[in-house]
Amino acid sequence: MTDTLILLAALLVVLILAYRWVRRRETGEGGDPFVDGLEAMVRRDWREAARCFKRAVEQDSDNLRAYEQLGRVYRELGDLPRAVKIHSDLTVREGLSGVDRSRIHLELAKDLRKMGRLREAQEASEKSVQADRRNVAALVVRLELFELQEQWDEALETLKRIESVSGREQGLRRSQILVEQARRRMADGQGRPGRVLVKEALKINPASAAAYILMGDSYLAENRVEEAIQYWEKLPFEAPDRADLVFDRLERVYFDTGRFDEMEKFYQRVIMSRPENPDAYQALAGFYERKGDYQRAIAVLETGLEKNKGSLALSRLLIRLFSRAGEDRRLMDFTTELADRLLRKARLYRCRACGHELEDFHFRCPDCHAWDTLERPSQG
């Protein structure tokens, strides 16, 4: 996403320079307030941009683009009523092409969305799409507005149109919307139709943590415990970074069904599949701690710290367990080592550009070669 924005900014600069060169050749003029306004926007100097675009419309009241940009600048400055007034007035101009009308209604929709007037923004986005049915930007804003209002059926239809016009499938977005559709169905007591939607979402995105959680919750609500467990237990293996979201659910169910010891085997399977996942070590250690088996809990955390060096969550839990187990000597040694490590970390220089860390200061990062980007963490 960042690379795309940089590319678009560079393209805008090139267009500005080309426009300026052509303008000067045609008119012999030294400056053009419209181009100056675009340059100010690139610099994010919104007040200067507003001054430039005002001059542009004073010189040429038919300069539609200058009016549009002036409205955009007011939106950036937070003067939303003025932005809405400009873009609303433009929509009633005679002789607008479909593309121009679509673009202006889209700017109005953005103004209204920022004001929180979502229904009016939705109407403006629909008019933008009606004026130019291939305006993907308008369809995207329309989709976002449906999502903000939790109108998931309409959001899915809009996404299908975006995919059709752009020629690109958006599987992740589609799966997210399907899950929200399912959530709404389930809240209305339609468990089975909701689960059909969740299964469709999982076919598109097998790593959807929200889908596994929702599926399990739905089955549990119908007292279908084994099916709930089946889906919850899949999550740590399909979406490891969200594994912790199901640990409490599974512990409660296993405890209520008198099978609490099965959690130990489950946590061990999760650790074996993803040794670098600190959440599983923390959960297993907590499991042993609740059973009063402090030594096994300590052993789990020490293993976890070997795989996840520097994990403060595991370190904090280990300190607590050393204290509860009466391991005063090990507690002293570990806290001393931890303090030394944190102090060394605090003395390191870190590159703002790439994150590279090193002990000695350099004016140029030896990893990414950026200049004057090394700094120490705040000591405050």
N, C-alpha and C positions, 0 to 999 in steps of 0.2 A: 504494500500500500504506500509506504514512504517513497519507494523508488518511482512509483507512478506519479505521485504528487510532484516530485522533483522534475520528472520528465515534462509534466504539464506546465510547470512554472517556466522551465527552459524554453518550451515551445511558445509560450506566451511572450517571453522576452524577444524571441526571434521575430514573431509576428509584429510586435510593437516597432522594432527597429525597421522591419521591411515597410511597414505602413508609413513610418516617419520619412523614410527615404523617398518613397513614391510621392508622398504629399509635398515634400519640399521641391521635388523635381517639377511637379505639376503646377504649384502655386508660387514657388519662390519664397514662401514664408519661412520665417525662422523657427517658429514654435507652433505646436498644435495642442490646445488645452485638453482635447480628448485623449491623445496619446500620452500627454503628461499625467493625466488622471490614471491611465492604465499602469504607467510606470510607478506611480505612487501606491497603487493597489498591490503591485508586486512587492514593494517595500513594506506593505501593511501600514502605510502612513495614511490612515483613513481621512483625517481632517484635510490634509493637502489634496487628496483625491476628490473630496467633496468640493473644494474650492475650484479645482480644475474642471470638473464636470459642470458646475454651475456656469463657468465662463463659456463652456462648449455649448450649452443650451441657450445661453444669451446670444451667442453668435449665430446659432442656427436652431430655431425652435422645432425644425423637422428632424433633428438628429435623434432618432428613436433610441439608438444604442446608448447615447450619452444619458438620456433620461433613465433608461434601464439601470445603467451602472450607478447613477446617482442614488437611485432607490436602494440598490445593493449596499452602497456605502453607508447610507443611513441605517440600514439593518445592522451592519457591523458596528456602527457607533451606538446602537441601542435605541435610536430614535425610530421606533417601530411605527407609530402613527403616521409619521411623514413618509416612511417607506411604503406603507399601505396606500397612502393618498396618491403618491406618484404612480405606482403600478396599477392602481384601480383606474386612474384617469387614462392611462395608456390603453387599457383594454377596450375603451369605447371609441378610440380613434377610428376614423374611416380609412378604408383602403389597406388594412393590414393583411398581409399574406397569412396563410395557415401556420407556417413555421414561426412567424413573428408573434402571432396571437398565442400560439402554444408556449413560446418562450416567456412571454410577459405573464400569462396566467400562472406559469410555474414559479416565477419570482414572487408573485402575489401569494401563492400557496406557502412558500417558505416564510414570507413575512408573517402570515397568519398563524402558521405553526409555532413560530418563535413567540408569538403573543399568547399561545395557549388556546386560540380559537380554532379548535381542531375540526369541527364540522364545516366551518366556512373554508378552512384550508383544504378539506376533502373536496368540497364543491369546486374550488379553484383548480385543484389538480385534475379533476375529472374534465373540466373544460379544456385544460391543457392537452389532455390525451385525446379529446374529441377533435381538437384543432389539428393535431398531428399524431396519428395513431402509432407512428414509429418512433416517437420521442421516448427513448428508454429512460432518460433522466426523470421525466414526468411520471412514468410508471413506477420508478423506484421510490419517488416521494409518496406517490399514492399507496404503495405497499407499506412504507414506514408509518404512514398515518393510520392505516387499517390495524397495524400491529400495536400502535400506541393506544388505540381504542379497543383492543382485544377482539377485533372482528376477524376471526381466524378463517372463516369460510371465504370471505371476500379477499383476505390476504392471499390465500392459496390460489384463487382464480387469477389474481393480479400477477402473482409470481409465474404462473403458467404463461401468461401473456409476455412477460419479460423474457422468459426462456425462448418463446417462439420468435419474438422480434430480434433478440440478440443472437440467437442460434447457439446459446451456451446454457447447458444445464446447471442448476444451482442446487445440487443434492443436499448439501448441509443445511441451507436455508429451508428447503422443502421439508426435510426431516424435523427441523425445529418447529415449523408451523403445524405439521401433522401431530406432533406431541401435544401442542397447545390445543389443537382441535379435540384431541382425545381427552385432555384434562377437562375441557368444558363438557364433553359428553358424560364423563364419569361423574362430574359434579351434579349433573342433572339426573343421575341414577341410571345412566345407560352404560353399564360396565362393559358388556360384551361388544357393542359397536365401538366403544372407546378403545378396547384392546385390539380390535381389528386395525384401527388407525396406527396404534403403537407398533404393531408387527410390520406394517407397511413402512413406518419410519425406520425401523431396525434393518429392514432389507436395504434401504438407501444408505444408512449410516450405522453400521454395527457397533460403533464406539459411542453411541449416544447414551451418556450416563442418565440423563433425564428420563429416557424411555425405559430403561431397566428399573429405575426407582418407581416410576409411575405404574408400570406393569405389576411389580410386586405389591405396591400399595393397594391396587385394585383387587388383586386376588385375596389379599389379607382382609379387605373390607367384606368379602364374601365368605370369609373363614376358610379359604382354600390355601392353607398354610404351606403345604409342600410346593405348590406352584409358585407361591410368593418367594419362598426360599430359592427355588430354582433360578428365578430371574435375578434376585439380589446377588446370588453367588456368582453369576456371570460377570457382573459389573467390574470387579477388580482385575479380571483377566482381559476384558475388552476395552476398558477405559481406566488404566492403572492410576492415572493422576487424580481420579475421583473416587478411589477405592474407599476412602474414609467415610463417604456419604452413606454407606450401607452397613458399616460395622455395628452401630448402635441398634439398627433395625434387626439385624440377624441375632445379636446377643439377646434382645428382648424376646424374640420368637423362640429361640433355643431354650432360654430360661423358662418361659411359660410352658413349654412342652416337655420339660424335664430332660433336655438333651444338651445341657450347657457345655459339657466336655467336648462336644463336636466342634465348638468354636476353636479349640486349640488346633485341631487338624486343619481346619479351614485357614487359620492365620498362617500356619506353617506352609500350606500350599501356595498362599499368596506370596510369602517371602521367597520361596523357591523360584517362583515364576518371575519375580521382580525384586532381586536382592537390594536394589538401590532405592526402594520405596520406604522412607522412614515411617510412614503412617502405620504400616503393617507391624513393624517392630514395636512401635509405641502401643498399638492395640494389644498385641500378644503379651507384652510386659504388664500392661494394665490388667489383663486377664489373670496372669499369675499373681499379681499383687492382691487382687480381690480374693484370691484363694489363700492368701497368706504365704505363698511360696516366693519369698523375696529373693532367694539366691538364684532361682531360675529366671526370675524377672530381670535381675541384674545381668545375668549371662546373656539374655536376649538383647538387652540394650548395649552391652559391650560389643556384641557381634554387629549390631546395627550401626554403631559408631565406626566400626572398621570399614563398613561399606558406605557410610554416609558421613564422612569426616566433616566436622564443623557443624553438625545439626544441633542447634540450640534446644530444640524441643526434646530430643533424646537426652541431651546433657542435663536439662532441668529435671527430667523424670529420674535419671540416674542419681542425681544428687539427693533427691527425696528418698529414693529407695535405700541408698547407703545410710541415710539418717535413720530410717525406719528399721533397718536391719541391724542397727548398732555397729556398723562398719566405720568407726570413727577414723581409723588410719587410712582406709581406702578413700573415704570422703575427703580428708585433708589432701591427700596426694592428687586426687582427681581435680578438686577445685583449684589447687595451685597450678596444675598443668593447664586447666581451662583458662585461668586468668592470664597466664603467660601467653597462651595462644591468642587470646583476644587483644592483649597489648601489642603483640607483634602485628596482628591484623590492623590495628589502629595506626601503626607507624608506616604501613604500606602506602605507596602512591598508586592511585587508580586513574586510568585513562577515561575521560568522559566519553570519548568517541567509541572505543571498542571494549572497555571494561578490563583491559590487561592490567595486572598488578605487579609491582616491583618495589624493591626496597630502596633503591637509589633514584634520586631525581634526575630526569632528563627533560630538556626543553622540547624534544621531539620523541613521541612514543616509538619505542623500538619495534612494536608489533604492527601498528597500523600506519605509522609514520606521520600522524597528525601533529601539528605544532601547538605548543602551550595548552595541552589538554590534561596534563597530570595534576592531580590534586589529592589531598588527604581527606578522609572522612571528617565530617564536622565533629568537633569535640564538645559541642554544646549539649 
